[in-house]
């Protein structure tokens, strides 16, 4: 059973229902085509991470984005 976990930063209200559906379909299709995995047993989860909860180089992404980095 393939398991895919997609993590994205939650910005501008987060992903729409349609964007999530497209990500789930796309990841499932990719595994089916590339690795011959069964669609019916492929699990895809999406996690939206607040930029305050995500850091790079010892600093919150929220602060880096404020400075344009």
mmJSON file of the N, C-alpha and C atoms, coordinates in Angstrom:
{"data_MODEL":{"atom_site":{
"group_PDB":["ATOM","ATOM","ATOM","ATOM","ATOM","ATOM","ATOM","ATOM","ATOM","ATOM","ATOM","ATOM","ATOM","ATOM","ATOM","ATOM","ATOM","ATOM","ATOM","ATOM","ATOM","ATOM","ATOM","ATOM","ATOM","ATOM","ATOM","ATOM","ATOM","ATOM","ATOM","ATOM","ATOM","ATOM","ATOM","ATOM","ATOM","ATOM","ATOM","ATOM","ATOM","ATOM","ATOM","ATOM","ATOM","ATOM","ATOM","ATOM","ATOM","ATOM","ATOM","ATOM","ATOM","ATOM","ATOM","ATOM","ATOM","ATOM","ATOM","ATOM","ATOM","ATOM","ATOM","ATOM","ATOM","ATOM","ATOM","ATOM","ATOM","ATOM","ATOM","ATOM","ATOM","ATOM","ATOM","ATOM","ATOM","ATOM","ATOM","ATOM","ATOM","ATOM","ATOM","ATOM","ATOM","ATOM","ATOM","ATOM","ATOM","ATOM","ATOM","ATOM","ATOM","ATOM","ATOM","ATOM","ATOM","ATOM","ATOM","ATOM","ATOM","ATOM","ATOM","ATOM","ATOM","ATOM","ATOM","ATOM","ATOM","ATOM","ATOM","ATOM","ATOM","ATOM","ATOM","ATOM","ATOM","ATOM","ATOM","ATOM","ATOM","ATOM","ATOM","ATOM","ATOM","ATOM","ATOM","ATOM","ATOM","ATOM","ATOM","ATOM","ATOM","ATOM","ATOM","ATOM","ATOM","ATOM","ATOM","ATOM","ATOM","ATOM","ATOM","ATOM","ATOM","ATOM","ATOM","ATOM","ATOM","ATOM","ATOM","ATOM","ATOM","ATOM","ATOM","ATOM","ATOM","ATOM","ATOM","ATOM","ATOM","ATOM","ATOM","ATOM","ATOM","ATOM","ATOM","ATOM","ATOM","ATOM","ATOM","ATOM","ATOM","ATOM","ATOM","ATOM","ATOM","ATOM","ATOM","ATOM","ATOM","ATOM","ATOM","ATOM","ATOM","ATOM","ATOM","ATOM","ATOM","ATOM","ATOM","ATOM","ATOM","ATOM","ATOM","ATOM","ATOM","ATOM","ATOM","ATOM","ATOM","ATOM","ATOM","ATOM","ATOM","ATOM","ATOM"],
"id":[1,2,3,4,5,6,7,8,9,10,11,12,13,14,15,16,17,18,19,20,21,22,23,24,25,26,27,28,29,30,31,32,33,34,35,36,37,38,39,40,41,42,43,44,45,46,47,48,49,50,51,52,53,54,55,56,57,58,59,60,61,62,63,64,65,66,67,68,69,70,71,72,73,74,75,76,77,78,79,80,81,82,83,84,85,86,87,88,89,90,91,92,93,94,95,96,97,98,99,100,101,102,103,104,105,106,107,108,109,110,111,112,113,114,115,116,117,118,119,120,121,122,123,124,125,126,127,128,129,130,131,132,133,134,135,136,137,138,139,140,141,142,143,144,145,146,147,148,149,150,151,152,153,154,155,156,157,158,159,160,161,162,163,164,165,166,167,168,169,170,171,172,173,174,175,176,177,178,179,180,181,182,183,184,185,186,187,188,189,190,191,192,193,194,195,196,197,198,199,200,201,202,203,204,205,206,207],
"type_symbol":["N","C","C","N","C","C","N","C","C","N","C","C","N","C","C","N","C","C","N","C","C","N","C","C","N","C","C","N","C","C","N","C","C","N","C","C","N","C","C","N","C","C","N","C","C","N","C","C","N","C","C","N","C","C","N","C","C","N","C","C","N","C","C","N","C","C","N","C","C","N","C","C","N","C","C","N","C","C","N","C","C","N","C","C","N","C","C","N","C","C","N","C","C","N","C","C","N","C","C","N","C","C","N","C","C","N","C","C","N","C","C","N","C","C","N","C","C","N","C","C","N","C","C","N","C","C","N","C","C","N","C","C","N","C","C","N","C","C","N","C","C","N","C","C","N","C","C","N","C","C","N","C","C","N","C","C","N","C","C","N","C","C","N","C","C","N","C","C","N","C","C","N","C","C","N","C","C","N","C","C","N","C","C","N","C","C","N","C","C","N","C","C","N","C","C","N","C","C","N","C","C","N","C","C","N","C","C"],
"label_atom_id":["N","CA","C","N","CA","C","N","CA","C","N","CA","C","N","CA","C","N","CA","C","N","CA","C","N","CA","C","N","CA","C","N","CA","C","N","CA","C","N","CA","C","N","CA","C","N","CA","C","N","CA","C","N","CA","C","N","CA","C","N","CA","C","N","CA","C","N","CA","C","N","CA","C","N","CA","C","N","CA","C","N","CA","C","N","CA","C","N","CA","C","N","CA","C","N","CA","C","N","CA","C","N","CA","C","N","CA","C","N","CA","C","N","CA","C","N","CA","C","N","CA","C","N","CA","C","N","CA","C","N","CA","C","N","CA","C","N","CA","C","N","CA","C","N","CA","C","N","CA","C","N","CA","C","N","CA","C","N","CA","C","N","CA","C","N","CA","C","N","CA","C","N","CA","C","N","CA","C","N","CA","C","N","CA","C","N","CA","C","N","CA","C","N","CA","C","N","CA","C","N","CA","C","N","CA","C","N","CA","C","N","CA","C","N","CA","C","N","CA","C","N","CA","C","N","CA","C","N","CA","C","N","CA","C","N","CA","C","N","CA","C"],
"label_alt_id":[null,null,null,null,null,null,null,null,null,null,null,null,null,null,null,null,null,null,null,null,null,null,null,null,null,null,null,null,null,null,null,null,null,null,null,null,null,null,null,null,null,null,null,null,null,null,null,null,null,null,null,null,null,null,null,null,null,null,null,null,null,null,null,null,null,null,null,null,null,null,null,null,null,null,null,null,null,null,null,null,null,null,null,null,null,null,null,null,null,null,null,null,null,null,null,null,null,null,null,null,null,null,null,null,null,null,null,null,null,null,null,null,null,null,null,null,null,null,null,null,null,null,null,null,null,null,null,null,null,null,null,null,null,null,null,null,null,null,null,null,null,null,null,null,null,null,null,null,null,null,null,null,null,null,null,null,null,null,null,null,null,null,null,null,null,null,null,null,null,null,null,null,null,null,null,null,null,null,null,null,null,null,null,null,null,null,null,null,null,null,null,null,null,null,null,null,null,null,null,null,null,null,null,null,null,null,null],
"label_comp_id":["UNK","UNK","UNK","UNK","UNK","UNK","UNK","UNK","UNK","UNK","UNK","UNK","UNK","UNK","UNK","UNK","UNK","UNK","UNK","UNK","UNK","UNK","UNK","UNK","UNK","UNK","UNK","UNK","UNK","UNK","UNK","UNK","UNK","UNK","UNK","UNK","UNK","UNK","UNK","UNK","UNK","UNK","UNK","UNK","UNK","UNK","UNK","UNK","UNK","UNK","UNK","UNK","UNK","UNK","UNK","UNK","UNK","UNK","UNK","UNK","UNK","UNK","UNK","UNK","UNK","UNK","UNK","UNK","UNK","UNK","UNK","UNK","UNK","UNK","UNK","UNK","UNK","UNK","UNK","UNK","UNK","UNK","UNK","UNK","UNK","UNK","UNK","UNK","UNK","UNK","UNK","UNK","UNK","UNK","UNK","UNK","UNK","UNK","UNK","UNK","UNK","UNK","UNK","UNK","UNK","UNK","UNK","UNK","UNK","UNK","UNK","UNK","UNK","UNK","UNK","UNK","UNK","UNK","UNK","UNK","UNK","UNK","UNK","UNK","UNK","UNK","UNK","UNK","UNK","UNK","UNK","UNK","UNK","UNK","UNK","UNK","UNK","UNK","UNK","UNK","UNK","UNK","UNK","UNK","UNK","UNK","UNK","UNK","UNK","UNK","UNK","UNK","UNK","UNK","UNK","UNK","UNK","UNK","UNK","UNK","UNK","UNK","UNK","UNK","UNK","UNK","UNK","UNK","UNK","UNK","UNK","UNK","UNK","UNK","UNK","UNK","UNK","UNK","UNK","UNK","UNK","UNK","UNK","UNK","UNK","UNK","UNK","UNK","UNK","UNK","UNK","UNK","UNK","UNK","UNK","UNK","UNK","UNK","UNK","UNK","UNK","UNK","UNK","UNK","UNK","UNK","UNK"],
"label_asym_id":["A","A","A","A","A","A","A","A","A","A","A","A","A","A","A","A","A","A","A","A","A","A","A","A","A","A","A","A","A","A","A","A","A","A","A","A","A","A","A","A","A","A","A","A","A","A","A","A","A","A","A","A","A","A","A","A","A","A","A","A","A","A","A","A","A","A","A","A","A","A","A","A","A","A","A","A","A","A","A","A","A","A","A","A","A","A","A","A","A","A","A","A","A","A","A","A","A","A","A","A","A","A","A","A","A","A","A","A","A","A","A","A","A","A","A","A","A","A","A","A","A","A","A","A","A","A","A","A","A","A","A","A","A","A","A","A","A","A","A","A","A","A","A","A","A","A","A","A","A","A","A","A","A","A","A","A","A","A","A","A","A","A","A","A","A","A","A","A","A","A","A","A","A","A","A","A","A","A","A","A","A","A","A","A","A","A","A","A","A","A","A","A","A","A","A","A","A","A","A","A","A","A","A","A","A","A","A"],
"label_entity_id":["1","1","1","1","1","1","1","1","1","1","1","1","1","1","1","1","1","1","1","1","1","1","1","1","1","1","1","1","1","1","1","1","1","1","1","1","1","1","1","1","1","1","1","1","1","1","1","1","1","1","1","1","1","1","1","1","1","1","1","1","1","1","1","1","1","1","1","1","1","1","1","1","1","1","1","1","1","1","1","1","1","1","1","1","1","1","1","1","1","1","1","1","1","1","1","1","1","1","1","1","1","1","1","1","1","1","1","1","1","1","1","1","1","1","1","1","1","1","1","1","1","1","1","1","1","1","1","1","1","1","1","1","1","1","1","1","1","1","1","1","1","1","1","1","1","1","1","1","1","1","1","1","1","1","1","1","1","1","1","1","1","1","1","1","1","1","1","1","1","1","1","1","1","1","1","1","1","1","1","1","1","1","1","1","1","1","1","1","1","1","1","1","1","1","1","1","1","1","1","1","1","1","1","1","1","1","1"],
"label_seq_id":[1,1,1,2,2,2,3,3,3,4,4,4,5,5,5,6,6,6,7,7,7,8,8,8,9,9,9,10,10,10,11,11,11,12,12,12,13,13,13,14,14,14,15,15,15,16,16,16,17,17,17,18,18,18,19,19,19,20,20,20,21,21,21,22,22,22,23,23,23,24,24,24,25,25,25,26,26,26,27,27,27,28,28,28,29,29,29,30,30,30,31,31,31,32,32,32,33,33,33,34,34,34,35,35,35,36,36,36,37,37,37,38,38,38,39,39,39,40,40,40,41,41,41,42,42,42,43,43,43,44,44,44,45,45,45,46,46,46,47,47,47,48,48,48,49,49,49,50,50,50,51,51,51,52,52,52,53,53,53,54,54,54,55,55,55,56,56,56,57,57,57,58,58,58,59,59,59,60,60,60,61,61,61,62,62,62,63,63,63,64,64,64,65,65,65,66,66,66,67,67,67,68,68,68,69,69,69],
"pdbx_PDB_ins_code":[null,null,null,null,null,null,null,null,null,null,null,null,null,null,null,null,null,null,null,null,null,null,null,null,null,null,null,null,null,null,null,null,null,null,null,null,null,null,null,null,null,null,null,null,null,null,null,null,null,null,null,null,null,null,null,null,null,null,null,null,null,null,null,null,null,null,null,null,null,null,null,null,null,null,null,null,null,null,null,null,null,null,null,null,null,null,null,null,null,null,null,null,null,null,null,null,null,null,null,null,null,null,null,null,null,null,null,null,null,null,null,null,null,null,null,null,null,null,null,null,null,null,null,null,null,null,null,null,null,null,null,null,null,null,null,null,null,null,null,null,null,null,null,null,null,null,null,null,null,null,null,null,null,null,null,null,null,null,null,null,null,null,null,null,null,null,null,null,null,null,null,null,null,null,null,null,null,null,null,null,null,null,null,null,null,null,null,null,null,null,null,null,null,null,null,null,null,null,null,null,null,null,null,null,null,null,null],
"Cartn_x":[0.851,0.0,0.894,0.963,1.737,1.092,1.944,1.481,2.286,1.602,2.243,1.764,2.702,2.368,2.911,2.022,2.388,2.287,3.378,3.38,3.615,2.733,2.859,2.63,3.207,2.944,1.552,0.896,-0.462,-0.361,-0.67,-0.592,-1.823,-2.191,-3.308,-4.578,-4.838,-6.049,-5.901,-4.765,-4.532,-5.0,-4.857,-5.252,-6.765,-7.248,-8.675,-8.984,-10.261,-10.696,-10.284,-10.386,-10.028,-8.532,-7.708,-6.252,-5.87,-6.507,-6.241,-6.629,-7.782,-8.231,-7.248,-6.735,-5.764,-4.456,-3.993,-2.778,-2.964,-4.11,-4.388,-4.441,-5.147,-5.24,-3.874,-3.134,-1.827,-0.836,-0.765,0.158,-0.243,-1.54,-2.037,-1.717,-1.966,-1.682,-0.199,0.631,2.08,2.563,2.098,2.491,1.96,0.757,0.171,0.969,1.283,2.003,3.466,4.137,5.58,5.961,5.224,5.589,4.585,3.563,2.531,1.815,1.549,0.858,-0.654,-1.351,-2.805,-3.416,-4.215,-4.89,-5.735,-6.404,-7.351,-6.677,-5.382,-4.7,-3.687,-3.713,-2.794,-3.421,-2.695,-3.147,-2.358,-3.061,-2.412,-2.967,-2.059,-2.472,-1.812,-2.491,-1.974,-1.952,-0.805,-0.668,-0.328,-1.1,-0.812,-0.171,1.029,1.811,1.834,1.431,1.497,2.954,3.224,4.608,5.296,4.537,5.148,5.69,5.175,5.578,6.608,7.218,8.163,9.367,10.542,11.739,12.798,13.642,14.773,15.925,17.061,18.218,18.032,17.259,17.042,16.023,15.237,14.289,12.957,11.874,10.547,10.41,9.741,9.493,8.697,7.788,7.004,7.924,8.962,9.895,10.75,11.186,11.988,11.178,9.916,9.071,8.807,8.714,8.53,9.699,10.876,12.073,12.308,11.456,11.563,12.544,12.877,13.816,13.082],
"Cartn_y":[-1.178,0.0,1.238,1.951,3.197,4.269,5.045,6.144,7.38,8.432,9.684,10.769,11.534,12.639,13.914,14.79,16.06,17.142,17.865,18.951,20.267,21.216,22.537,23.595,24.773,25.847,26.396,26.735,27.267,28.783,29.28,30.709,31.156,32.393,32.986,32.161,31.656,30.876,29.393,28.944,27.522,27.054,25.769,25.172,25.098,25.204,25.023,23.528,23.199,21.809,21.25,22.084,21.663,21.397,22.244,22.035,20.745,20.483,19.247,18.031,18.096,16.984,16.745,17.82,17.69,17.069,17.461,16.871,15.383,15.027,13.622,12.792,13.275,12.558,12.464,13.56,13.579,12.622,12.613,11.707,10.25,9.989,8.63,8.164,9.006,8.656,8.44,9.276,9.139,7.783,7.373,6.071,4.928,5.102,4.071,3.914,5.033,4.992,4.61,5.207,5.032,3.73,3.36,2.186,1.043,1.21,0.199,-0.149,0.88,0.684,0.742,0.028,-0.039,1.252,1.93,3.17,2.955,1.82,1.557,1.447,1.144,1.0,2.122,3.15,4.272,5.322,5.667,6.656,7.947,9.078,10.389,11.28,11.87,12.838,14.172,15.243,16.594,17.302,17.843,18.617,20.054,20.977,22.392,22.924,23.436,23.868,25.387,25.929,27.374,27.815,28.935,29.376,29.72,29.957,30.131,28.811,27.696,26.367,25.721,26.51,25.99,26.906,26.318,27.145,26.726,27.673,27.435,28.299,27.699,28.461,29.076,28.412,28.895,30.004,30.184,31.299,30.85,31.397,31.073,31.576,30.784,31.169,32.467,32.671,33.911,35.126,35.105,36.232,36.36,35.255,35.3,35.892,35.523,36.03,37.515,37.986,39.414,40.222,39.644,40.313,40.036,39.216,38.965,37.865,37.014,35.914,34.65],
"Cartn_z":[0.0,0.0,0.0,-1.098,-1.133,-0.262,0.393,1.234,0.87,0.481,0.092,1.053,1.602,2.491,1.85,1.455,0.83,1.889,2.098,3.077,2.344,2.593,1.98,3.05,2.837,3.786,3.536,4.63,4.557,4.439,3.265,3.011,2.243,2.429,1.689,1.814,3.024,3.258,3.014,2.544,2.317,0.954,0.746,-0.522,-0.635,-1.847,-2.083,-2.145,-2.038,-2.165,-3.53,-4.554,-5.915,-6.041,-5.425,-5.474,-4.751,-3.626,-2.896,-3.722,-4.359,-5.208,-6.349,-6.934,-8.029,-7.542,-6.359,-5.794,-5.514,-4.947,-4.632,-5.908,-6.914,-8.197,-8.863,-8.851,-9.513,-8.872,-7.549,-6.857,-7.084,-7.041,-7.259,-8.674,-9.65,-11.052,-11.294,-10.668,-10.833,-10.326,-9.158,-8.619,-9.471,-9.981,-10.829,-12.127,-12.768,-14.053,-13.889,-12.922,-12.782,-12.1,-11.051,-10.256,-10.357,-11.216,-11.408,-10.096,-9.284,-8.007,-8.202,-7.363,-7.433,-6.876,-7.68,-7.249,-6.001,-5.967,-4.881,-3.515,-3.502,-2.216,-1.965,-2.795,-2.628,-1.72,-0.67,0.302,0.081,0.023,-0.098,1.002,1.785,2.795,2.486,2.852,2.637,3.984,4.329,5.553,5.186,5.72,5.521,6.798,6.664,7.809,7.869,9.003,9.208,9.124,8.478,8.29,9.61,10.689,12.009,12.546,12.033,12.494,11.579,10.714,9.723,9.718,9.892,9.97,8.98,8.639,7.75,8.24,8.441,8.889,10.27,11.13,12.478,12.603,11.58,11.579,11.002,11.54,11.015,9.578,8.781,7.385,7.322,8.267,8.303,8.287,9.116,9.207,7.952,7.401,6.159,5.013,4.941,3.851,4.001,5.24,5.471,4.91,4.963,4.454,2.966,2.39,0.949,0.598,1.526,1.236,0.881],
"occupancy":[1.0,1.0,1.0,1.0,1.0,1.0,1.0,1.0,1.0,1.0,1.0,1.0,1.0,1.0,1.0,1.0,1.0,1.0,1.0,1.0,1.0,1.0,1.0,1.0,1.0,1.0,1.0,1.0,1.0,1.0,1.0,1.0,1.0,1.0,1.0,1.0,1.0,1.0,1.0,1.0,1.0,1.0,1.0,1.0,1.0,1.0,1.0,1.0,1.0,1.0,1.0,1.0,1.0,1.0,1.0,1.0,1.0,1.0,1.0,1.0,1.0,1.0,1.0,1.0,1.0,1.0,1.0,1.0,1.0,1.0,1.0,1.0,1.0,1.0,1.0,1.0,1.0,1.0,1.0,1.0,1.0,1.0,1.0,1.0,1.0,1.0,1.0,1.0,1.0,1.0,1.0,1.0,1.0,1.0,1.0,1.0,1.0,1.0,1.0,1.0,1.0,1.0,1.0,1.0,1.0,1.0,1.0,1.0,1.0,1.0,1.0,1.0,1.0,1.0,1.0,1.0,1.0,1.0,1.0,1.0,1.0,1.0,1.0,1.0,1.0,1.0,1.0,1.0,1.0,1.0,1.0,1.0,1.0,1.0,1.0,1.0,1.0,1.0,1.0,1.0,1.0,1.0,1.0,1.0,1.0,1.0,1.0,1.0,1.0,1.0,1.0,1.0,1.0,1.0,1.0,1.0,1.0,1.0,1.0,1.0,1.0,1.0,1.0,1.0,1.0,1.0,1.0,1.0,1.0,1.0,1.0,1.0,1.0,1.0,1.0,1.0,1.0,1.0,1.0,1.0,1.0,1.0,1.0,1.0,1.0,1.0,1.0,1.0,1.0,1.0,1.0,1.0,1.0,1.0,1.0,1.0,1.0,1.0,1.0,1.0,1.0,1.0,1.0,1.0,1.0,1.0,1.0],
"B_iso_or_equiv":[0.0,0.0,0.0,0.0,0.0,0.0,0.0,0.0,0.0,0.0,0.0,0.0,0.0,0.0,0.0,0.0,0.0,0.0,0.0,0.0,0.0,0.0,0.0,0.0,0.0,0.0,0.0,0.0,0.0,0.0,0.0,0.0,0.0,0.0,0.0,0.0,0.0,0.0,0.0,0.0,0.0,0.0,0.0,0.0,0.0,0.0,0.0,0.0,0.0,0.0,0.0,0.0,0.0,0.0,0.0,0.0,0.0,0.0,0.0,0.0,0.0,0.0,0.0,0.0,0.0,0.0,0.0,0.0,0.0,0.0,0.0,0.0,0.0,0.0,0.0,0.0,0.0,0.0,0.0,0.0,0.0,0.0,0.0,0.0,0.0,0.0,0.0,0.0,0.0,0.0,0.0,0.0,0.0,0.0,0.0,0.0,0.0,0.0,0.0,0.0,0.0,0.0,0.0,0.0,0.0,0.0,0.0,0.0,0.0,0.0,0.0,0.0,0.0,0.0,0.0,0.0,0.0,0.0,0.0,0.0,0.0,0.0,0.0,0.0,0.0,0.0,0.0,0.0,0.0,0.0,0.0,0.0,0.0,0.0,0.0,0.0,0.0,0.0,0.0,0.0,0.0,0.0,0.0,0.0,0.0,0.0,0.0,0.0,0.0,0.0,0.0,0.0,0.0,0.0,0.0,0.0,0.0,0.0,0.0,0.0,0.0,0.0,0.0,0.0,0.0,0.0,0.0,0.0,0.0,0.0,0.0,0.0,0.0,0.0,0.0,0.0,0.0,0.0,0.0,0.0,0.0,0.0,0.0,0.0,0.0,0.0,0.0,0.0,0.0,0.0,0.0,0.0,0.0,0.0,0.0,0.0,0.0,0.0,0.0,0.0,0.0,0.0,0.0,0.0,0.0,0.0,0.0],
"pdbx_formal_charge":[null,null,null,null,null,null,null,null,null,null,null,null,null,null,null,null,null,null,null,null,null,null,null,null,null,null,null,null,null,null,null,null,null,null,null,null,null,null,null,null,null,null,null,null,null,null,null,null,null,null,null,null,null,null,null,null,null,null,null,null,null,null,null,null,null,null,null,null,null,null,null,null,null,null,null,null,null,null,null,null,null,null,null,null,null,null,null,null,null,null,null,null,null,null,null,null,null,null,null,null,null,null,null,null,null,null,null,null,null,null,null,null,null,null,null,null,null,null,null,null,null,null,null,null,null,null,null,null,null,null,null,null,null,null,null,null,null,null,null,null,null,null,null,null,null,null,null,null,null,null,null,null,null,null,null,null,null,null,null,null,null,null,null,null,null,null,null,null,null,null,null,null,null,null,null,null,null,null,null,null,null,null,null,null,null,null,null,null,null,null,null,null,null,null,null,null,null,null,null,null,null,null,null,null,null,null,null],
"auth_seq_id":[1,1,1,2,2,2,3,3,3,4,4,4,5,5,5,6,6,6,7,7,7,8,8,8,9,9,9,10,10,10,11,11,11,12,12,12,13,13,13,14,14,14,15,15,15,16,16,16,17,17,17,18,18,18,19,19,19,20,20,20,21,21,21,22,22,22,23,23,23,24,24,24,25,25,25,26,26,26,27,27,27,28,28,28,29,29,29,30,30,30,31,31,31,32,32,32,33,33,33,34,34,34,35,35,35,36,36,36,37,37,37,38,38,38,39,39,39,40,40,40,41,41,41,42,42,42,43,43,43,44,44,44,45,45,45,46,46,46,47,47,47,48,48,48,49,49,49,50,50,50,51,51,51,52,52,52,53,53,53,54,54,54,55,55,55,56,56,56,57,57,57,58,58,58,59,59,59,60,60,60,61,61,61,62,62,62,63,63,63,64,64,64,65,65,65,66,66,66,67,67,67,68,68,68,69,69,69],
"auth_comp_id":["UNK","UNK","UNK","UNK","UNK","UNK","UNK","UNK","UNK","UNK","UNK","UNK","UNK","UNK","UNK","UNK","UNK","UNK","UNK","UNK","UNK","UNK","UNK","UNK","UNK","UNK","UNK","UNK","UNK","UNK","UNK","UNK","UNK","UNK","UNK","UNK","UNK","UNK","UNK","UNK","UNK","UNK","UNK","UNK","UNK","UNK","UNK","UNK","UNK","UNK","UNK","UNK","UNK","UNK","UNK","UNK","UNK","UNK","UNK","UNK","UNK","UNK","UNK","UNK","UNK","UNK","UNK","UNK","UNK","UNK","UNK","UNK","UNK","UNK","UNK","UNK","UNK","UNK","UNK","UNK","UNK","UNK","UNK","UNK","UNK","UNK","UNK","UNK","UNK","UNK","UNK","UNK","UNK","UNK","UNK","UNK","UNK","UNK","UNK","UNK","UNK","UNK","UNK","UNK","UNK","UNK","UNK","UNK","UNK","UNK","UNK","UNK","UNK","UNK","UNK","UNK","UNK","UNK","UNK","UNK","UNK","UNK","UNK","UNK","UNK","UNK","UNK","UNK","UNK","UNK","UNK","UNK","UNK","UNK","UNK","UNK","UNK","UNK","UNK","UNK","UNK","UNK","UNK","UNK","UNK","UNK","UNK","UNK","UNK","UNK","UNK","UNK","UNK","UNK","UNK","UNK","UNK","UNK","UNK","UNK","UNK","UNK","UNK","UNK","UNK","UNK","UNK","UNK","UNK","UNK","UNK","UNK","UNK","UNK","UNK","UNK","UNK","UNK","UNK","UNK","UNK","UNK","UNK","UNK","UNK","UNK","UNK","UNK","UNK","UNK","UNK","UNK","UNK","UNK","UNK","UNK","UNK","UNK","UNK","UNK","UNK","UNK","UNK","UNK","UNK","UNK","UNK"],
"auth_asym_id":["A","A","A","A","A","A","A","A","A","A","A","A","A","A","A","A","A","A","A","A","A","A","A","A","A","A","A","A","A","A","A","A","A","A","A","A","A","A","A","A","A","A","A","A","A","A","A","A","A","A","A","A","A","A","A","A","A","A","A","A","A","A","A","A","A","A","A","A","A","A","A","A","A","A","A","A","A","A","A","A","A","A","A","A","A","A","A","A","A","A","A","A","A","A","A","A","A","A","A","A","A","A","A","A","A","A","A","A","A","A","A","A","A","A","A","A","A","A","A","A","A","A","A","A","A","A","A","A","A","A","A","A","A","A","A","A","A","A","A","A","A","A","A","A","A","A","A","A","A","A","A","A","A","A","A","A","A","A","A","A","A","A","A","A","A","A","A","A","A","A","A","A","A","A","A","A","A","A","A","A","A","A","A","A","A","A","A","A","A","A","A","A","A","A","A","A","A","A","A","A","A","A","A","A","A","A","A"],
"auth_atom_id":["N","CA","C","N","CA","C","N","CA","C","N","CA","C","N","CA","C","N","CA","C","N","CA","C","N","CA","C","N","CA","C","N","CA","C","N","CA","C","N","CA","C","N","CA","C","N","CA","C","N","CA","C","N","CA","C","N","CA","C","N","CA","C","N","CA","C","N","CA","C","N","CA","C","N","CA","C","N","CA","C","N","CA","C","N","CA","C","N","CA","C","N","CA","C","N","CA","C","N","CA","C","N","CA","C","N","CA","C","N","CA","C","N","CA","C","N","CA","C","N","CA","C","N","CA","C","N","CA","C","N","CA","C","N","CA","C","N","CA","C","N","CA","C","N","CA","C","N","CA","C","N","CA","C","N","CA","C","N","CA","C","N","CA","C","N","CA","C","N","CA","C","N","CA","C","N","CA","C","N","CA","C","N","CA","C","N","CA","C","N","CA","C","N","CA","C","N","CA","C","N","CA","C","N","CA","C","N","CA","C","N","CA","C","N","CA","C","N","CA","C","N","CA","C","N","CA","C","N","CA","C","N","CA","C","N","CA","C","N","CA","C"],
"pdbx_PDB_model_num":[1,1,1,1,1,1,1,1,1,1,1,1,1,1,1,1,1,1,1,1,1,1,1,1,1,1,1,1,1,1,1,1,1,1,1,1,1,1,1,1,1,1,1,1,1,1,1,1,1,1,1,1,1,1,1,1,1,1,1,1,1,1,1,1,1,1,1,1,1,1,1,1,1,1,1,1,1,1,1,1,1,1,1,1,1,1,1,1,1,1,1,1,1,1,1,1,1,1,1,1,1,1,1,1,1,1,1,1,1,1,1,1,1,1,1,1,1,1,1,1,1,1,1,1,1,1,1,1,1,1,1,1,1,1,1,1,1,1,1,1,1,1,1,1,1,1,1,1,1,1,1,1,1,1,1,1,1,1,1,1,1,1,1,1,1,1,1,1,1,1,1,1,1,1,1,1,1,1,1,1,1,1,1,1,1,1,1,1,1,1,1,1,1,1,1,1,1,1,1,1,1,1,1,1,1,1,1]
}}}
